[in-house]
């Protein structure tokens, strides 16, 4: 069966000689792949002309809802993905990382899109910048979707997660994606992609698929396109320097070869919980996905005094790993992805062995469960030991992308840091220690050369996601050899697919552009108290101006009695006069907030369901007995909770005194029903 590409809304087969894709365990032919004869210029045009406009007309929240629906749909179809995943050499637990991990990433971005992005099409970056004394000329940074395509070139080791972890932020940003999986395991990506199309949940043109090579795709890239690449450093270098990428300054991120380190602290001697956790983590990272993880531990950096104990403990742990047919329940490690991949790993191990001793897996002999060593791409877990890491070279430059790791001895913490940094930029480093000062020193030393640093001790081990687990909430990437790019990272990942622009203009212009009321913009008269208006009828700028209330000594003393706050500045006139800020007795700040609520709240049952918070509260002018305060309340921002029957409304709130001076400023957050009354 030849895999089909999905281009311009249709499934299409390539021409010419197709690459054979085989079961990593049995050698059985699974599929073939070719993209020859496909029109890559038309593919990009379809993404820009059809997919982009369809996505951009939706709000962030609508796109987030689509991601959530897609995640649920794929969850219902994941068993067929699991069944096919065995052919890649993945065990059931390996497939859980790939398939459920990918679906989980969709869920995370759906949630973050709803909670952290506006119910609109423009993302506001930072605060308004005052550019004039009067406040009539302001600046604001915004993000809007790029109007090109996101070209995603993925590696063979995670056929599902690799696709979905890139798709989620791109689609949430409003940018259509072109998925190009690594050919060796493209059959699993193609099945997951076919289910995405079957779901009919995404707008037309949102996603397209290339099974095979990229042809002349790069020749047609523009400044509005984005390339996200995962694979070898040599391929990344070639693509990054493509003339179109260089000439048009195409955004290009890469995740490439990474020699990740795990450091055992000097306190974590044999018998301590941290030592046992370290052994478990190194053994797991060597054997999960047969070591074919960009985040796998390649250097286990240990105190010289603990090297023998570490090696012996790892021998015992690795000796318990059952290798064989991943379809068997007892098997904990399957084959690498292909016979070609096995040859490459063995070649790299031979280079490492020139300066490091093979201390486990030396003979290469394997006792396999229900598998043929000649037909399947099996490797023995291989552990090496390098006593003098400072003089070594290969262990810091060569990655054997399989079940291979090297124990490296160190004398001091500074030496341990130097050994880890010899990787010249890594995706992740981890530290196992019970001593916080040791952890702090190591983290500060590792951070400039690592995209992520994990610290594990006995207190967090049970909840830790582990050395090799990228999370959608945090950046996944690293400097230098690791590619220099970032993926994921929550909303940071979304913004990568958007253009940041500085907008300058009047407050009314900024309000119109951003959909968020800016101080100095027009205040609208809603005709009724804005708390009487259901969510859909509220307009940005709807304003309520209260009457005045005089603050008295009795108010202050009653609030002190009720709250228990008897700070001297509120209760002792003589002491308060000595305070250079107040110069006399003042009202409690929280009394002012309470009194302000009394001035603007509309008491009867209506659309307002609840006040759920206050943001950005600042007290800017003391209020003394005899001062008169009033409140301005303006509808600043609206965010509909799709399908919940209500929306969230942010109110710009300002308390002023009788001289018009601002005493306090803050945002009030309320939940407002879509109906005039919540039970109507």
TORBA-975141 format. One record per residue (C-alpha): residue number from 1; x, y, z; residue in one letter. Coordinates in Angstrom, 2 decimals, always signed. Example, Ala and Ser with C-alpha at 12.3 -4.5 7.8 and 13.67 -1.06 7.14 Angstrom:
2
vovex,east,north,up,pase
1,+12.30,-4.50,+7.80,A
2,+13.67,-1.06,+7.14,S
END
This chain:
680
vovex,east,north,up,pase
1,+0.00,+0.00,+0.00,X
2,+1.39,+3.39,-0.96,X
3,+0.80,+6.15,+1.51,X
4,-1.12,+9.09,+0.13,X
5,-0.42,+12.75,+0.74,X
6,-3.26,+15.16,+1.52,X
7,-2.86,+18.24,-0.66,X
8,-5.32,+20.99,-1.62,X
9,-8.16,+19.14,+0.07,X
10,-7.59,+15.81,-1.71,X
11,-5.73,+12.56,-1.08,X
12,-3.07,+12.10,-3.74,X
13,-0.47,+9.44,-4.56,X
14,+3.06,+10.26,-5.61,X
15,+4.70,+8.86,-8.71,X
16,+8.09,+7.31,-9.28,X
17,+9.99,+4.88,-7.08,X
18,+8.52,+4.65,-3.58,X
19,+10.49,+3.99,-0.39,X
20,+9.64,+0.71,+1.36,X
21,+8.52,+1.05,+4.99,X
22,+8.93,-2.10,+7.09,X
23,+7.91,-3.46,+10.48,X
24,+10.89,-2.87,+12.77,X
25,+10.38,-6.24,+14.48,X
26,+9.56,-8.63,+11.64,X
27,+10.83,-6.84,+8.53,X
28,+7.36,-7.18,+7.00,X
29,+6.48,-4.55,+4.38,X
30,+3.95,-2.13,+5.87,X
31,+3.67,+0.54,+3.18,X
32,+5.62,+2.60,+0.67,X
33,+5.93,+6.34,+0.28,X
34,+6.65,+8.79,-2.52,X
35,+5.80,+12.44,-3.10,X
36,+7.17,+12.72,-6.61,X
37,+4.91,+14.54,-9.03,X
38,+3.07,+16.54,-6.37,X
39,+2.63,+20.29,-6.85,X
40,+4.29,+21.87,-3.81,X
41,+3.67,+25.41,-4.98,X
42,-0.05,+24.66,-5.11,X
43,+0.13,+23.13,-1.63,X
44,+1.55,+26.34,-0.15,X
45,-0.91,+28.46,-2.11,X
46,-3.82,+26.43,-0.76,X
47,-2.60,+26.91,+2.81,X
48,-2.25,+30.68,+2.35,X
49,-5.37,+31.28,+0.27,X
50,-7.82,+28.84,+1.90,X
51,-6.50,+27.56,+5.22,X
52,-5.20,+30.85,+6.61,X
53,-8.36,+32.94,+6.05,X
54,-10.55,+30.13,+7.41,X
55,-8.52,+29.95,+10.61,X
56,-8.06,+33.69,+11.07,X
57,-11.76,+34.44,+10.95,X
58,-12.10,+32.40,+14.14,X
59,-11.25,+33.71,+17.60,X
60,-8.59,+32.13,+19.79,X
61,-11.34,+30.55,+21.85,X
62,-13.04,+29.06,+18.83,X
63,-9.75,+27.59,+17.66,X
64,-9.10,+26.26,+21.18,X
65,-12.52,+24.60,+21.15,X
66,-11.61,+22.88,+17.88,X
67,-8.39,+21.54,+19.40,X
68,-10.32,+20.16,+22.36,X
69,-12.87,+18.50,+20.10,X
70,-10.07,+17.04,+17.97,X
71,-8.31,+15.66,+21.06,X
72,-11.53,+13.94,+22.13,X
73,-12.03,+12.53,+18.63,X
74,-8.50,+11.11,+18.46,X
75,-8.94,+9.62,+21.93,X
76,-11.88,+7.64,+20.60,X
77,-9.69,+6.28,+17.76,X
78,-6.40,+5.75,+19.56,X
79,-6.66,+1.94,+19.79,X
80,-6.03,+1.59,+16.05,X
81,-3.06,+3.91,+16.44,X
82,-1.71,+1.69,+19.22,X
83,-2.13,-1.40,+17.04,X
84,-0.10,+0.12,+14.20,X
85,+2.45,+1.70,+16.53,X
86,+3.91,-1.74,+17.35,X
87,+5.29,-1.83,+13.80,X
88,+7.57,+1.12,+14.65,X
89,+9.19,-0.97,+17.41,X
90,+7.30,+0.78,+20.18,X
91,+6.06,-1.11,+23.23,X
92,+2.67,-0.26,+24.70,X
93,+4.26,+2.14,+27.19,X
94,+6.32,+3.70,+24.38,X
95,+3.12,+4.22,+22.39,X
96,+1.46,+5.82,+25.40,X
97,+4.17,+8.51,+25.36,X
98,+3.72,+9.06,+21.64,X
99,-0.03,+8.75,+21.15,X
100,-1.54,+9.79,+24.47,X
101,+1.24,+12.33,+24.90,X
102,+0.36,+13.93,+21.58,X
103,-3.36,+13.97,+22.32,X
104,-2.60,+15.38,+25.77,X
105,-0.71,+18.25,+24.15,X
106,-3.86,+19.14,+22.18,X
107,-5.83,+19.20,+25.43,X
108,-3.23,+21.43,+27.13,X
109,-3.24,+23.98,+24.31,X
110,-7.03,+23.94,+24.18,X
111,-7.13,+24.74,+27.89,X
112,-4.45,+27.40,+27.69,X
113,-6.13,+28.99,+24.69,X
114,-9.36,+29.35,+26.65,X
115,-7.73,+30.60,+29.84,X
116,-4.77,+32.67,+28.66,X
117,-5.77,+34.04,+25.26,X
118,-8.48,+36.62,+24.55,X
119,-11.83,+35.85,+22.98,X
120,-10.70,+37.70,+19.89,X
121,-8.15,+37.63,+17.08,X
122,-5.44,+39.91,+18.46,X
123,-3.10,+39.02,+21.30,X
124,-2.05,+41.97,+23.47,X
125,+1.59,+41.88,+24.53,X
126,+2.38,+43.80,+27.69,X
127,+1.07,+47.07,+29.02,X
128,+0.19,+50.24,+27.15,X
129,+3.23,+52.50,+26.72,X
130,+2.66,+56.21,+27.35,X
131,+4.28,+58.17,+24.51,X
132,+3.08,+61.66,+25.41,X
133,+2.50,+63.74,+28.53,X
134,-1.23,+64.16,+27.96,X
135,-1.87,+60.46,+27.40,X
136,-3.35,+61.16,+23.98,X
137,-0.64,+59.27,+22.10,X
138,+0.08,+55.72,+23.18,X
139,+1.86,+52.56,+22.06,X
140,+0.88,+48.92,+22.38,X
141,+2.54,+45.70,+21.22,X
142,+0.21,+43.19,+19.62,X
143,+0.53,+39.77,+17.98,X
144,-1.42,+38.75,+14.87,X
145,-1.20,+35.48,+12.90,X
146,+1.33,+35.24,+10.12,X
147,-0.41,+34.86,+6.76,X
148,+1.66,+32.01,+5.42,X
149,+1.99,+28.33,+6.25,X
150,+3.73,+26.43,+9.02,X
151,+5.93,+23.72,+7.49,X
152,+6.48,+20.98,+10.06,X
153,+9.23,+18.46,+9.32,X
154,+9.21,+15.75,+11.97,X
155,+11.51,+12.94,+13.11,X
156,+10.83,+9.19,+12.97,X
157,+10.85,+8.49,+16.70,X
158,+7.51,+10.08,+17.66,X
159,+5.17,+9.80,+14.64,X
160,+2.08,+11.07,+16.49,X
161,+3.37,+13.34,+19.25,X
162,+5.87,+14.92,+16.86,X
163,+3.01,+15.97,+14.60,X
164,+0.53,+17.08,+17.27,X
165,+3.01,+19.02,+19.44,X
166,+3.72,+21.28,+16.47,X
167,+0.15,+21.41,+15.15,X
168,-1.43,+22.54,+18.42,X
169,+0.29,+25.95,+18.81,X
170,+0.23,+26.68,+15.07,X
171,-3.51,+26.07,+14.68,X
172,-4.26,+27.94,+17.90,X
173,-2.29,+30.89,+16.49,X
174,-4.40,+30.76,+13.32,X
175,-1.70,+29.48,+10.93,X
176,-2.36,+26.49,+8.63,X
177,+0.15,+23.65,+8.79,X
178,+1.87,+21.35,+6.32,X
179,+2.99,+18.12,+8.01,X
180,+5.97,+16.23,+6.63,X
181,+6.72,+13.14,+8.78,X
182,+9.98,+11.19,+8.61,X
183,+9.47,+8.51,+5.99,X
184,+10.52,+5.49,+8.10,X
185,+7.43,+5.68,+10.36,X
186,+5.19,+7.86,+8.18,X
187,+2.51,+5.15,+8.05,X
188,+1.56,+5.85,+11.68,X
189,+1.51,+9.62,+11.16,X
190,-0.60,+9.12,+8.03,X
191,-3.19,+7.08,+9.93,X
192,-3.46,+9.71,+12.68,X
193,-3.67,+12.46,+10.06,X
194,-6.40,+10.58,+8.15,X
195,-8.47,+10.49,+11.34,X
196,-7.97,+14.25,+11.73,X
197,-9.40,+14.76,+8.24,X
198,-12.20,+12.27,+8.91,X
199,-13.22,+14.27,+11.98,X
200,-14.09,+17.31,+9.79,X
201,-13.43,+19.43,+12.89,X
202,-10.83,+21.75,+11.37,X
203,-11.56,+24.42,+8.75,X
204,-10.78,+23.56,+5.15,X
205,-7.12,+24.04,+4.28,X
206,-5.98,+24.03,+7.93,X
207,-3.76,+20.97,+7.56,X
208,-2.02,+19.17,+4.70,X
209,+0.25,+16.11,+4.63,X
210,+3.33,+15.14,+2.61,X
211,+4.34,+11.46,+2.64,X
212,+7.77,+11.36,+1.04,X
213,+10.28,+14.09,+0.24,X
214,+9.67,+17.84,+0.29,X
215,+10.55,+18.31,-3.39,X
216,+10.83,+21.99,-4.30,X
217,+8.64,+23.11,-1.38,X
218,+11.37,+25.35,+0.09,X
219,+11.76,+27.22,-3.19,X
220,+8.30,+28.73,-2.66,X
221,+8.66,+29.92,+0.95,X
222,+8.10,+33.59,+1.87,X
223,+8.56,+35.81,+4.91,X
224,+5.08,+34.82,+6.12,X
225,+5.97,+31.14,+6.38,X
226,+7.45,+29.25,+9.33,X
227,+9.58,+26.11,+9.33,X
228,+9.81,+23.87,+12.40,X
229,+12.28,+21.01,+11.94,X
230,+13.15,+17.99,+14.07,X
231,+15.95,+15.70,+12.91,X
232,+19.66,+15.59,+12.27,X
233,+21.91,+18.62,+12.59,X
234,+23.25,+18.10,+9.07,X
235,+19.76,+18.23,+7.54,X
236,+18.84,+21.23,+9.67,X
237,+21.96,+23.03,+8.46,X
238,+21.09,+22.35,+4.83,X
239,+17.50,+23.52,+5.20,X
240,+18.37,+26.54,+7.32,X
241,+20.72,+27.80,+4.62,X
242,+18.30,+27.25,+1.73,X
243,+18.32,+30.43,-0.41,X
244,+14.60,+31.09,+0.13,X
245,+14.97,+30.76,+3.91,X
246,+17.91,+33.15,+3.91,X
247,+16.57,+35.65,+1.36,X
248,+13.12,+35.95,+2.95,X
249,+14.20,+35.62,+6.60,X
250,+11.86,+32.67,+7.00,X
251,+11.39,+31.78,+10.65,X
252,+13.24,+28.51,+11.15,X
253,+13.45,+26.54,+14.37,X
254,+15.30,+23.28,+14.72,X
255,+15.49,+20.53,+17.28,X
256,+18.54,+18.43,+16.46,X
257,+21.13,+16.07,+17.93,X
258,+21.47,+16.60,+21.65,X
259,+23.93,+15.04,+24.08,X
260,+21.87,+15.34,+27.25,X
261,+23.40,+14.84,+30.68,X
262,+22.17,+13.63,+34.04,X
263,+24.28,+14.59,+37.08,X
264,+24.36,+12.65,+40.34,X
265,+25.06,+14.98,+43.27,X
266,+28.01,+14.28,+45.58,X
267,+25.58,+13.74,+48.47,X
268,+23.66,+11.01,+46.62,X
269,+25.75,+8.03,+47.65,X
270,+24.69,+4.40,+47.17,X
271,+21.77,+3.63,+49.45,X
272,+20.23,+7.12,+49.36,X
273,+16.85,+7.67,+47.69,X
274,+18.46,+10.05,+45.18,X
275,+20.96,+7.37,+44.10,X
276,+18.18,+4.85,+43.51,X
277,+16.12,+7.44,+41.60,X
278,+19.15,+8.27,+39.45,X
279,+19.72,+4.61,+38.53,X
280,+16.06,+4.13,+37.69,X
281,+16.01,+7.25,+35.50,X
282,+19.16,+6.44,+33.54,X
283,+18.00,+2.86,+32.89,X
284,+14.58,+4.09,+31.83,X
285,+15.96,+6.74,+29.48,X
286,+18.25,+4.14,+27.88,X
287,+15.41,+1.72,+27.13,X
288,+12.20,+3.73,+26.60,X
289,+11.63,+3.93,+22.81,X
290,+14.86,+1.86,+22.60,X
291,+16.72,+5.05,+23.48,X
292,+15.42,+6.83,+20.37,X
293,+14.52,+10.05,+22.14,X
294,+15.97,+13.47,+21.48,X
295,+15.88,+13.97,+25.26,X
296,+17.49,+10.64,+26.24,X
297,+20.37,+10.64,+28.74,X
298,+23.63,+10.20,+26.82,X
299,+26.01,+11.12,+29.66,X
300,+25.46,+9.97,+33.24,X
301,+27.86,+12.23,+35.12,X
302,+28.69,+10.82,+38.58,X
303,+31.14,+11.45,+41.43,X
304,+34.30,+9.43,+40.85,X
305,+33.84,+7.75,+44.21,X
306,+30.40,+6.47,+43.14,X
307,+31.31,+5.34,+39.61,X
308,+31.72,+1.64,+40.44,X
309,+28.48,+1.57,+42.44,X
310,+26.60,+3.34,+39.63,X
311,+27.89,+0.96,+36.96,X
312,+27.02,-2.12,+39.01,X
313,+23.54,-0.82,+39.82,X
314,+22.91,-0.01,+36.14,X
315,+24.09,-3.49,+35.12,X
316,+21.52,-5.00,+37.46,X
317,+18.76,-2.68,+36.25,X
318,+19.50,-3.23,+32.56,X
319,+19.73,-6.98,+33.10,X
320,+16.06,-7.00,+34.09,X
321,+14.93,-5.42,+30.80,X
322,+13.13,-7.91,+28.55,X
323,+13.93,-7.15,+24.90,X
324,+11.88,-8.48,+22.03,X
325,+8.60,-8.24,+20.16,X
326,+6.93,-5.09,+21.52,X
327,+3.52,-6.76,+21.13,X
328,+4.38,-9.06,+24.04,X
329,+3.22,-7.74,+27.42,X
330,+6.43,-8.66,+29.25,X
331,+8.68,-6.87,+26.76,X
332,+10.08,-3.58,+28.00,X
333,+12.23,-2.64,+25.00,X
334,+11.57,-3.23,+21.34,X
335,+13.80,-2.73,+18.29,X
336,+15.03,+0.56,+16.91,X
337,+13.04,+1.91,+13.97,X
338,+14.87,+0.14,+11.15,X
339,+17.84,-2.01,+10.22,X
340,+19.49,+1.11,+8.82,X
341,+19.05,+2.81,+12.19,X
342,+20.61,-0.20,+13.93,X
343,+23.65,-0.04,+11.66,X
344,+24.06,+3.66,+12.38,X
345,+23.88,+3.15,+16.15,X
346,+26.46,+0.34,+16.05,X
347,+28.81,+2.54,+14.02,X
348,+28.50,+5.33,+16.59,X
349,+29.04,+2.94,+19.51,X
350,+32.26,+1.76,+17.87,X
351,+33.50,+5.36,+17.78,X
352,+32.57,+5.90,+21.44,X
353,+34.33,+2.68,+22.44,X
354,+37.65,+4.13,+21.26,X
355,+37.77,+6.34,+24.36,X
356,+35.28,+4.68,+26.72,X
357,+35.00,+1.12,+28.01,X
358,+31.86,-0.88,+27.22,X
359,+30.75,-2.18,+30.63,X
360,+27.38,-3.63,+29.65,X
361,+26.20,-5.03,+26.32,X
362,+29.79,-5.66,+25.18,X
363,+29.16,-8.91,+23.31,X
364,+26.02,-7.59,+21.62,X
365,+24.28,-10.93,+22.16,X
366,+20.59,-10.73,+22.87,X
367,+18.04,-13.10,+24.26,X
368,+14.92,-11.98,+22.49,X
369,+11.31,-12.62,+23.43,X
370,+9.36,-13.82,+20.38,X
371,+11.62,-12.10,+17.85,X
372,+14.26,-12.85,+15.23,X
373,+17.53,-10.95,+15.67,X
374,+18.25,-11.13,+11.94,X
375,+14.88,-9.79,+10.75,X
376,+14.29,-7.27,+13.52,X
377,+16.32,-4.11,+14.26,X
378,+17.25,-5.13,+17.79,X
379,+20.10,-3.76,+19.87,X
380,+21.35,-4.63,+23.32,X
381,+21.22,-1.84,+25.90,X
382,+24.83,-0.61,+25.89,X
383,+26.54,+1.16,+28.78,X
384,+30.03,+2.67,+28.53,X
385,+32.35,+4.15,+31.17,X
386,+34.70,+7.08,+30.66,X
387,+37.02,+7.76,+33.57,X
388,+38.63,+10.90,+32.11,X
389,+35.80,+12.89,+30.55,X
390,+37.86,+16.06,+30.39,X
391,+40.26,+14.53,+27.86,X
392,+37.61,+12.61,+25.94,X
393,+36.13,+13.99,+22.76,X
394,+33.76,+11.50,+21.16,X
395,+31.39,+11.23,+24.13,X
396,+30.80,+14.98,+23.90,X
397,+30.28,+15.05,+20.13,X
398,+28.77,+11.73,+19.01,X
399,+25.20,+10.67,+19.73,X
400,+24.36,+7.01,+19.30,X
401,+20.59,+7.38,+18.81,X
402,+19.60,+4.16,+20.50,X
403,+19.80,+2.39,+23.91,X
404,+23.26,+3.79,+24.64,X
405,+24.63,+5.88,+27.50,X
406,+28.06,+6.64,+28.97,X
407,+28.92,+6.94,+32.66,X
408,+31.40,+9.80,+33.13,X
409,+33.28,+10.43,+36.39,X
410,+33.78,+13.89,+37.92,X
411,+35.79,+15.26,+40.82,X
412,+34.12,+18.60,+41.63,X
413,+30.79,+20.25,+40.87,X
414,+32.58,+22.70,+38.59,X
415,+33.97,+19.73,+36.65,X
416,+30.51,+18.15,+36.45,X
417,+29.13,+21.38,+34.97,X
418,+32.00,+21.57,+32.48,X
419,+31.40,+17.97,+31.35,X
420,+27.72,+18.66,+30.75,X
421,+28.47,+21.87,+28.88,X
422,+30.85,+20.02,+26.56,X
423,+27.71,+18.88,+24.75,X
424,+27.74,+22.38,+23.23,X
425,+24.03,+22.91,+23.79,X
426,+21.46,+20.36,+24.89,X
427,+17.71,+19.99,+25.16,X
428,+17.68,+18.91,+28.79,X
429,+19.95,+18.29,+31.75,X
430,+18.88,+16.73,+35.03,X
431,+20.25,+16.77,+38.57,X
432,+19.68,+14.24,+41.35,X
433,+20.55,+15.64,+44.75,X
434,+18.97,+16.21,+48.17,X
435,+21.03,+19.36,+48.77,X
436,+19.36,+22.57,+47.55,X
437,+22.62,+24.59,+47.45,X
438,+24.13,+21.87,+45.22,X
439,+21.04,+21.97,+43.01,X
440,+21.19,+25.76,+42.77,X
441,+24.87,+25.74,+41.77,X
442,+24.33,+23.04,+39.13,X
443,+21.21,+24.66,+37.69,X
444,+22.93,+28.01,+37.29,X
445,+25.86,+26.30,+35.62,X
446,+23.74,+24.20,+33.27,X
447,+21.11,+26.78,+32.32,X
448,+23.08,+28.73,+29.65,X
449,+23.67,+25.51,+27.70,X
450,+20.33,+23.75,+28.22,X
451,+16.74,+24.39,+27.22,X
452,+15.38,+22.67,+30.32,X
453,+16.85,+21.60,+33.66,X
454,+15.11,+19.03,+35.88,X
455,+15.99,+18.66,+39.57,X
456,+14.83,+15.49,+41.30,X
457,+14.97,+14.52,+44.97,X
458,+13.00,+12.22,+47.25,X
459,+10.35,+14.88,+47.84,X
460,+9.24,+15.42,+44.22,X
461,+10.16,+12.09,+42.62,X
462,+6.68,+10.63,+42.81,X
463,+5.20,+13.55,+40.89,X
464,+8.15,+14.30,+38.60,X
465,+7.47,+13.67,+34.92,X
466,+11.07,+12.61,+34.39,X
467,+14.18,+13.67,+32.51,X
468,+12.92,+12.80,+29.04,X
469,+9.40,+14.20,+29.08,X
470,+8.85,+17.53,+27.30,X
471,+5.71,+19.23,+28.58,X
472,+3.42,+21.48,+26.59,X
473,+3.57,+24.06,+29.38,X
474,+7.35,+24.54,+29.09,X
475,+9.71,+25.27,+26.23,X
476,+11.14,+22.28,+24.39,X
477,+14.37,+23.11,+22.63,X
478,+17.89,+24.12,+23.39,X
479,+20.85,+26.24,+22.30,X
480,+23.79,+25.33,+20.13,X
481,+23.98,+21.71,+19.01,X
482,+20.35,+21.19,+20.08,X
483,+19.27,+23.48,+17.25,X
484,+18.84,+26.87,+18.87,X
485,+15.06,+26.82,+18.66,X
486,+12.10,+26.51,+21.00,X
487,+8.88,+24.59,+20.66,X
488,+5.93,+24.30,+23.02,X
489,+6.29,+26.55,+26.06,X
490,+2.58,+27.21,+26.47,X
491,+1.53,+30.50,+24.91,X
492,+5.16,+31.17,+23.94,X
493,+4.77,+28.39,+21.38,X
494,+1.67,+30.06,+19.95,X
495,+3.36,+33.44,+19.63,X
496,+6.12,+31.90,+17.53,X
497,+3.57,+31.67,+14.70,X
498,+2.49,+35.28,+15.07,X
499,+3.95,+38.66,+14.15,X
500,+4.64,+41.07,+17.00,X
501,+3.88,+44.63,+15.94,X
502,+4.09,+47.93,+17.79,X
503,+0.96,+50.02,+17.23,X
504,+1.00,+53.76,+17.94,X
505,-2.04,+55.99,+18.10,X
506,-4.76,+57.52,+20.24,X
507,-6.45,+55.60,+23.06,X
508,-9.54,+55.15,+20.86,X
509,-7.43,+53.67,+18.06,X
510,-5.77,+51.19,+20.42,X
511,-9.15,+50.21,+21.84,X
512,-10.47,+49.57,+18.33,X
513,-7.42,+47.52,+17.32,X
514,-7.13,+45.39,+20.43,X
515,-10.74,+45.03,+21.55,X
516,-9.63,+46.08,+25.04,X
517,-10.64,+49.46,+26.47,X
518,-7.67,+51.75,+27.03,X
519,-7.72,+54.55,+29.60,X
520,-8.46,+57.79,+27.79,X
521,-10.78,+56.13,+25.29,X
522,-14.43,+57.09,+24.93,X
523,-16.69,+56.12,+27.79,X
524,-20.07,+54.94,+26.55,X
525,-23.35,+55.63,+28.30,X
526,-25.12,+52.25,+28.44,X
527,-28.47,+53.87,+29.31,X
528,-28.82,+51.52,+32.28,X
529,-26.46,+50.29,+34.93,X
530,-24.06,+48.02,+32.97,X
531,-24.65,+45.26,+35.55,X
532,-28.21,+45.05,+34.12,X
533,-26.94,+44.12,+30.67,X
534,-26.39,+40.47,+29.68,X
535,-23.03,+39.49,+28.23,X
536,-24.01,+39.85,+24.58,X
537,-25.39,+43.36,+25.03,X
538,-22.40,+44.78,+26.90,X
539,-20.14,+46.99,+24.81,X
540,-16.48,+47.72,+25.36,X
541,-16.44,+51.18,+26.93,X
542,-19.81,+50.93,+28.73,X
543,-19.25,+53.04,+31.85,X
544,-20.86,+53.63,+35.23,X
545,-19.93,+56.71,+37.30,X
546,-21.00,+56.54,+40.94,X
547,-22.01,+59.20,+43.39,X
548,-19.72,+60.31,+46.22,X
549,-19.16,+58.86,+49.67,X
550,-17.39,+60.68,+52.49,X
551,-14.87,+58.61,+54.42,X
552,-15.13,+59.14,+58.18,X
553,-13.17,+58.19,+61.28,X
554,-16.09,+55.97,+62.23,X
555,-15.74,+54.10,+58.90,X
556,-12.08,+53.46,+59.62,X
557,-12.66,+52.25,+63.16,X
558,-15.58,+49.99,+62.22,X
559,-13.49,+48.42,+59.44,X
560,-10.59,+47.90,+61.88,X
561,-12.93,+46.21,+64.34,X
562,-14.43,+44.00,+61.64,X
563,-11.18,+43.05,+59.90,X
564,-8.79,+43.03,+62.84,X
565,-6.39,+45.31,+60.93,X
566,-5.28,+47.87,+63.50,X
567,-2.11,+49.08,+61.76,X
568,-0.98,+52.32,+63.41,X
569,-1.44,+54.42,+60.25,X
570,-5.17,+53.75,+60.48,X
571,-5.63,+54.01,+64.25,X
572,-3.03,+56.35,+65.80,X
573,-3.06,+59.93,+64.51,X
574,+0.17,+60.95,+66.27,X
575,+2.12,+57.94,+65.01,X
576,+0.66,+58.29,+61.52,X
577,+1.91,+61.91,+61.34,X
578,+5.44,+60.58,+61.69,X
579,+4.94,+58.41,+58.59,X
580,+6.47,+60.34,+55.65,X
581,+4.09,+58.70,+53.18,X
582,+0.80,+59.36,+54.98,X
583,+1.47,+62.34,+57.27,X
584,-1.63,+61.49,+59.25,X
585,-4.32,+58.91,+59.81,X
586,-5.60,+57.20,+56.61,X
587,-8.31,+54.75,+55.59,X
588,-7.52,+51.11,+55.01,X
589,-6.91,+50.38,+51.35,X
590,-9.20,+47.37,+51.53,X
591,-11.91,+49.51,+53.07,X
592,-11.72,+51.69,+49.96,X
593,-12.21,+48.61,+47.74,X
594,-15.18,+47.54,+49.84,X
595,-16.66,+51.04,+49.88,X
596,-16.18,+51.28,+46.12,X
597,-18.11,+48.03,+45.66,X
598,-20.90,+49.58,+47.65,X
599,-20.91,+52.51,+45.24,X
600,-20.98,+50.52,+41.98,X
601,-22.72,+47.22,+42.75,X
602,-26.28,+46.90,+41.50,X
603,-27.93,+44.67,+44.15,X
604,-30.95,+42.92,+42.53,X
605,-30.75,+39.59,+40.71,X
606,-29.46,+40.13,+37.19,X
607,-26.90,+38.98,+34.63,X
608,-23.89,+39.35,+36.94,X
609,-23.31,+35.92,+38.46,X
610,-20.17,+36.45,+40.52,X
611,-17.12,+38.56,+41.18,X
612,-14.17,+36.16,+40.87,X
613,-11.19,+38.41,+41.40,X
614,-9.27,+41.66,+41.26,X
615,-6.20,+42.21,+39.08,X
616,-3.52,+44.88,+39.15,X
617,-4.62,+46.60,+42.34,X
618,-2.58,+49.68,+43.18,X
619,-3.18,+52.28,+45.91,X
620,-1.86,+55.55,+44.54,X
621,-3.17,+58.29,+46.88,X
622,-3.95,+58.01,+50.61,X
623,-7.54,+58.74,+51.61,X
624,-7.98,+60.57,+54.91,X
625,-11.04,+61.15,+57.07,X
626,-13.19,+63.82,+55.42,X
627,-12.15,+62.91,+51.88,X
628,-14.93,+62.05,+49.43,X
629,-14.49,+59.14,+47.03,X
630,-16.31,+58.03,+43.90,X
631,-15.85,+55.23,+41.37,X
632,-15.69,+54.88,+37.62,X
633,-16.41,+51.38,+36.29,X
634,-15.79,+50.69,+32.58,X
635,-16.28,+47.50,+30.57,X
636,-12.68,+46.81,+29.52,X
637,-12.65,+43.34,+27.99,X
638,-15.07,+40.50,+27.30,X
639,-14.41,+36.78,+26.95,X
640,-17.25,+34.37,+26.20,X
641,-16.98,+30.88,+27.67,X
642,-18.25,+28.86,+24.75,X
643,-21.10,+26.58,+25.71,X
644,-21.07,+27.62,+29.38,X
645,-23.91,+30.15,+29.25,X
646,-21.77,+32.99,+30.55,X
647,-18.76,+35.13,+29.76,X
648,-16.02,+36.80,+31.76,X
649,-15.94,+40.59,+31.85,X
650,-13.02,+42.70,+32.98,X
651,-13.98,+46.14,+34.35,X
652,-11.45,+48.98,+34.49,X
653,-12.06,+50.50,+37.93,X
654,-10.80,+53.81,+39.27,X
655,-11.42,+55.32,+42.71,X
656,-10.88,+59.08,+42.83,X
657,-11.09,+61.68,+45.60,X
658,-12.89,+65.01,+45.66,X
659,-10.01,+66.61,+43.73,X
660,-10.18,+64.07,+40.91,X
661,-6.95,+62.39,+42.04,X
662,-6.75,+58.63,+41.69,X
663,-6.75,+56.86,+45.04,X
664,-6.81,+53.32,+43.66,X
665,-6.96,+51.59,+40.29,X
666,-7.64,+47.94,+39.50,X
667,-9.58,+45.53,+37.31,X
668,-12.70,+43.85,+38.65,X
669,-13.41,+40.42,+37.16,X
670,-16.98,+39.19,+36.89,X
671,-18.91,+36.32,+35.36,X
672,-21.87,+37.60,+33.38,X
673,-24.75,+35.49,+32.10,X
674,-25.69,+35.46,+28.42,X
675,-29.28,+35.96,+29.62,X
676,-30.89,+38.93,+31.37,X
677,-31.40,+36.71,+34.42,X
678,-29.45,+33.48,+34.96,X
679,-32.61,+31.36,+35.36,X
680,-34.57,+33.09,+32.58,X
END
